[in-house]
Every structure is written in structure tokens, then in C-alpha cells.
Amino acid sequence: MPSLSRSTSDFVDPERGPIFSPRFGIALLLAVLGIAWIAYYYVVVRVDPTVFPEPKPGQPGFMADLEKWNYLIGFGLVMVGLFVAAHPSTPLGRNRGVVVTMLSCFLIGLLWICTYYVFTGQNLDKIWVFNDLGQYNLLVGIAFMAVGFSYATRWE
């Protein structure tokens, strides 16, 4: 009868390395924290500029005081998480993971910039996050592409 518990050797491929490493866990945590930061600020704390009279900002107060800096914090955490994951000890930093992540970052950056340009002047105010960032959407797209280039340096 086989044992129901798995040993750690089940999660380690001798050619590819471990599937989950502490570095990958930190990278994943940073990326998820960045996305959660942006979502919480946009949905709960942010004041909608189209509402009149302007409502009071949500809580916590320090996030309301930071205003658009919250986007820098959130996207910064996502980008740092992706940079941390570009290490050979993580699945994204070796073999096919490098290529897939590199191309994904390039594509996300390109789509981010194209979406901004296509909807500028028409319906940009209806797209979440894009409507607050304005010209800074270009920086977000370029940042994703920069992360893609960091993966390109790891490609063998």
C-alpha cells in the first residue's frame, strides 16, 4: 500500500531543480502583495474624481495621503517580485520558464501601451487603473518590458 505522505524528493527534479523554493515564495508574495495594494487602493481608498460633491477618501489614512504614489508602490512590488523570480533557483528563472516569462512580460508591456494609446481620448476614463495613471501608463508598459529584458539576460 503506497504512503499518503509525499517526500521532498517528489517535488525536486534533478535536471530542473525544486519546483518551489524560498526565493520563489518571496517573489510570488511580492507580486501578489503589489496587485492587492493597487486593487485595495483603487476600490476602497481612492476618491472617484467624477463624483460631485467629492467624497472623503477611504481608510487607512496613510494610503489616502499617498494618492498616486500607491500605484508606484504596487507596481514596484510586482516588478521587484518578477525581478526576484529571475533567478535559477526559481521555476521562472530556468529553462522554459525564462522564455515564457520574458515573452509574457514583453507582451504585457506592449498590450499595456497599446491599450493606453487606443483608448486615450475616448473611453480611457472607463478602464480601471488606466484612468488614474494617464501618461504614467507608458512607464508601466516600459517597466514590464524592462523586466522582460532582465529575463532575456538569463536566456541560454
HUBEL-V589667 format. One record per pair of residues at least 24 apart in sequence whose C-alpha atoms are under 10 Angstrom apart, sorted by the first residue. I is the first residue (numbers start at 0). J is the second residue. D is the distance in whole Angstrom. If there is no record, write none. Layout:
i=I j=J d=D
i=I j=J d=D
//
This chain:
i=14 j=94 d=10
i=15 j=87 d=9
i=15 j=88 d=9
i=15 j=89 d=10
i=15 j=90 d=8
i=15 j=93 d=8
i=15 j=94 d=8
i=16 j=87 d=9
i=16 j=88 d=7
i=16 j=89 d=8
i=16 j=90 d=8
i=16 j=93 d=9
i=17 j=88 d=7
i=17 j=89 d=7
i=17 j=90 d=8
i=18 j=88 d=9
i=18 j=89 d=7
i=18 j=90 d=6
i=18 j=91 d=10
i=19 j=88 d=9
i=19 j=89 d=7
i=19 j=90 d=8
i=20 j=88 d=7
i=20 j=89 d=6
i=20 j=90 d=9
i=21 j=88 d=9
i=21 j=89 d=9
i=22 j=80 d=10
i=22 j=83 d=7
i=22 j=84 d=7
i=22 j=85 d=10
i=22 j=86 d=8
i=22 j=87 d=10
i=22 j=88 d=7
i=22 j=89 d=7
i=23 j=80 d=9
i=23 j=81 d=10
i=23 j=83 d=8
i=23 j=84 d=6
i=23 j=85 d=9
i=23 j=86 d=9
i=23 j=88 d=8
i=23 j=89 d=5
i=23 j=90 d=8
i=23 j=91 d=8
i=23 j=92 d=9
i=24 j=80 d=10
i=24 j=83 d=10
i=24 j=84 d=9
i=24 j=89 d=9
i=25 j=80 d=7
i=25 j=83 d=8
i=25 j=84 d=8
i=26 j=76 d=9
i=26 j=77 d=8
i=26 j=78 d=9
i=26 j=79 d=8
i=26 j=80 d=4
i=26 j=81 d=6
i=26 j=82 d=8
i=26 j=83 d=6
i=26 j=84 d=5
i=26 j=85 d=9
i=26 j=89 d=9
i=27 j=77 d=9
i=27 j=80 d=6
i=27 j=81 d=8
i=27 j=83 d=9
i=27 j=84 d=8
i=28 j=76 d=9
i=28 j=77 d=9
i=28 j=80 d=7
i=29 j=73 d=9
i=29 j=75 d=9
i=29 j=76 d=5
i=29 j=77 d=6
i=29 j=78 d=9
i=29 j=79 d=7
i=29 j=80 d=5
i=29 j=81 d=8
i=29 j=83 d=9
i=30 j=73 d=9
i=30 j=74 d=8
i=30 j=75 d=9
i=30 j=76 d=6
i=30 j=77 d=4
i=30 j=78 d=7
i=30 j=79 d=8
i=30 j=80 d=5
i=30 j=81 d=7
i=30 j=83 d=10
i=30 j=84 d=10
i=31 j=73 d=9
i=31 j=76 d=8
i=31 j=77 d=7
i=31 j=80 d=9
i=32 j=72 d=10
i=32 j=73 d=7
i=32 j=74 d=10
i=32 j=76 d=7
i=32 j=77 d=8
i=32 j=80 d=9
i=33 j=69 d=10
i=33 j=70 d=9
i=33 j=71 d=9
i=33 j=72 d=7
i=33 j=73 d=4
i=33 j=74 d=6
i=33 j=75 d=7
i=33 j=76 d=5
i=33 j=77 d=5
i=33 j=78 d=9
i=33 j=79 d=9
i=33 j=80 d=9
i=34 j=70 d=10
i=34 j=72 d=10
i=34 j=73 d=6
i=34 j=74 d=7
i=34 j=75 d=10
i=34 j=76 d=8
i=34 j=77 d=7
i=35 j=73 d=8
i=35 j=77 d=10
i=36 j=62 d=10
i=36 j=69 d=7
i=36 j=70 d=8
i=36 j=72 d=8
i=36 j=73 d=5
i=36 j=74 d=9
i=36 j=76 d=9
i=36 j=77 d=10
i=37 j=67 d=10
i=37 j=69 d=7
i=37 j=70 d=6
i=37 j=71 d=9
i=37 j=72 d=8
i=37 j=73 d=5
i=37 j=74 d=8
i=37 j=128 d=8
i=38 j=70 d=10
i=38 j=73 d=9
i=38 j=127 d=10
i=38 j=128 d=9
i=39 j=69 d=10
i=40 j=65 d=10
i=40 j=66 d=9
i=40 j=67 d=9
i=40 j=69 d=7
i=40 j=70 d=8
i=40 j=73 d=9
i=41 j=66 d=10
i=41 j=67 d=10
i=41 j=69 d=9
i=41 j=70 d=9
i=41 j=127 d=8
i=41 j=128 d=7
i=41 j=131 d=9
i=42 j=127 d=9
i=42 j=128 d=10
i=45 j=69 d=10
i=45 j=131 d=10
i=47 j=131 d=9
i=48 j=131 d=9
i=49 j=124 d=9
i=67 j=131 d=8
i=67 j=132 d=8
i=70 j=128 d=9
i=70 j=131 d=9
i=70 j=132 d=8
i=70 j=135 d=10
i=70 j=139 d=10
i=71 j=135 d=10
i=71 j=139 d=9
i=74 j=139 d=8
i=74 j=142 d=9
i=74 j=143 d=10
i=75 j=139 d=10
i=75 j=142 d=9
i=77 j=143 d=9
i=78 j=139 d=10
i=78 j=142 d=7
i=78 j=143 d=7
i=78 j=145 d=9
i=78 j=146 d=7
i=79 j=146 d=9
i=81 j=143 d=9
i=81 j=146 d=7
i=81 j=147 d=9
i=81 j=149 d=9
i=81 j=150 d=9
i=82 j=145 d=10
i=82 j=146 d=6
i=82 j=147 d=9
i=82 j=149 d=7
i=82 j=150 d=8
i=84 j=150 d=9
i=85 j=146 d=9
i=85 j=147 d=10
i=85 j=149 d=7
i=85 j=150 d=6
i=85 j=151 d=10
i=85 j=152 d=9
i=85 j=153 d=8
i=86 j=150 d=9
i=86 j=153 d=8
i=87 j=153 d=8
i=91 j=150 d=9
i=92 j=150 d=7
i=92 j=153 d=7
i=92 j=154 d=9
i=93 j=150 d=10
i=93 j=153 d=8
i=93 j=154 d=8
i=93 j=155 d=9
i=94 j=153 d=9
i=94 j=154 d=8
i=94 j=155 d=8
i=95 j=154 d=9
i=96 j=150 d=9
i=96 j=154 d=10
i=97 j=147 d=9
i=97 j=149 d=10
i=97 j=150 d=6
i=97 j=151 d=7
i=97 j=152 d=9
i=97 j=153 d=7
i=97 j=154 d=6
i=97 j=155 d=9
i=98 j=147 d=9
i=98 j=150 d=8
i=98 j=151 d=8
i=98 j=153 d=9
i=98 j=154 d=7
i=98 j=155 d=9
i=99 j=147 d=10
i=99 j=150 d=9
i=100 j=146 d=9
i=100 j=147 d=7
i=100 j=150 d=7
i=100 j=151 d=9
i=101 j=143 d=9
i=101 j=144 d=8
i=101 j=145 d=10
i=101 j=146 d=8
i=101 j=147 d=4
i=101 j=148 d=7
i=101 j=149 d=8
i=101 j=150 d=5
i=101 j=151 d=6
i=101 j=152 d=10
i=101 j=153 d=9
i=101 j=154 d=9
i=102 j=144 d=9
i=102 j=147 d=7
i=102 j=148 d=9
i=102 j=150 d=9
i=102 j=151 d=9
i=103 j=143 d=9
i=103 j=144 d=9
i=103 j=146 d=10
i=103 j=147 d=8
i=104 j=140 d=9
i=104 j=141 d=10
i=104 j=142 d=9
i=104 j=143 d=5
i=104 j=144 d=6
i=104 j=145 d=8
i=104 j=146 d=7
i=104 j=147 d=5
i=104 j=148 d=9
i=104 j=149 d=10
i=104 j=150 d=9
i=105 j=140 d=9
i=105 j=141 d=9
i=105 j=142 d=10
i=105 j=143 d=6
i=105 j=144 d=5
i=105 j=145 d=8
i=105 j=146 d=8
i=105 j=147 d=6
i=105 j=148 d=8
i=106 j=140 d=9
i=106 j=143 d=9
i=106 j=144 d=8
i=106 j=147 d=9
i=107 j=139 d=10
i=107 j=140 d=7
i=107 j=141 d=10
i=107 j=143 d=7
i=107 j=144 d=8
i=107 j=147 d=10
i=108 j=136 d=10
i=108 j=137 d=9
i=108 j=138 d=9
i=108 j=139 d=7
i=108 j=140 d=4
i=108 j=141 d=6
i=108 j=142 d=7
i=108 j=143 d=5
i=108 j=144 d=5
i=108 j=145 d=9
i=108 j=146 d=9
i=108 j=147 d=9
i=109 j=137 d=10
i=109 j=140 d=6
i=109 j=141 d=8
i=109 j=143 d=8
i=109 j=144 d=8
i=110 j=140 d=8
i=111 j=136 d=7
i=111 j=137 d=8
i=111 j=138 d=10
i=111 j=139 d=8
i=111 j=140 d=5
i=111 j=141 d=9
i=111 j=143 d=9
i=112 j=136 d=7
i=112 j=137 d=6
i=112 j=138 d=9
i=112 j=139 d=8
i=112 j=140 d=5
i=112 j=141 d=8
i=113 j=137 d=9
i=113 j=140 d=9
i=114 j=140 d=10
i=115 j=140 d=9
//
